[in-house]
Amino acid sequence: MTISKQVLVIVNFSSEEMEKSFESAKNILKSNGFDDSNSQLTKCDISKVIPYENDSYDAVINLDSKIQTEQFIMECLRVLKKGGLVMLSQTNNSEENLMMGGFLNIVVDNNQKVVKAEKASWDMGTSFSLATKEKQANNLTTQSSQPQQKSFKTWTVSNLEEDDIMNDDDLLEDEDLNNAANSFDDCGTGVGSSKKACKNCTCGRKEGEIPSSTEQHVSSCGNCYKGDAFRCSTCPYLGMPAFDPSNPIQINNDKIQINNTMDI
């Protein structure tokens, strides 16, 4: 059994061209798949409020541009079923009014001079959980494929006290022990005891040749211990703190020693 589509045609009953307007609406409906064989047309007079229930019509058409107010478009949205089609005469603001009224898929038909739009196929404010949809997709994937058994590697901890630990010395050969006993002071230029450290000395000879003498500076003005405010421009103690004259600071190469105990 074929269910006929319910179509609401809104015309101005007081107009002399009402029948002409109705026939034009029928032709537009027919070109959009609504004809007498599968549709039931209902005439309705132009009014601010459409006197029909919510979600009761598959299509609404009106060719009078004078009544395309915000309230009228909201009434069209109310009486249309979900996914229903509205067709209005084309005006400068038709597209904007339909979009602001909540319609979707707005299309302008320049040949028929109408603007078509659809009511959403869902209720306003409808929501759904993305997690639920993802869970359903995962369930379908799981059902379509057999789960693979995962194998895990296990580590076994043994009692180390029962194992014999190898001595590191046992890994050395006799040749290694002999080389360790040899002196590493094998660089230098010259003969016998007059050898000097080579340029790239790494055996320690170069450090041994540097004398570790301590140079004791003698104050010529007697004000060195008082601080920088009393020292001359060539004083070797410039930048150093004041000190007790009975325990002068000793300068040893690049280090400063106070009382021979503290390095700065």
Secondary structure, 3 states (H helix, E strand, C coil): CCCCEEEEEEECCCCCCHHHHHHHHHHHHHHCCCCCCCEEEEEEECCCCCCCCCCCEEEEEECCHHHCCHHHHHHHHHHEEEEEEEEEECCCCHHHHHHHCCCEEEEEECCCCEEEEECCCCCCCCCCCHHHHHHHHHHHHHHHCCCCCCCCCCCCCCCHHHCCCCCHHHHCCHHHHHHHHCCCCCCCECCHHHCECCCCCCCCHHHHHCCCCCECCCCCCCCHHHCHHHCCCCCCCCCCCCCCCCCCEEEECCEEEECCCEEC
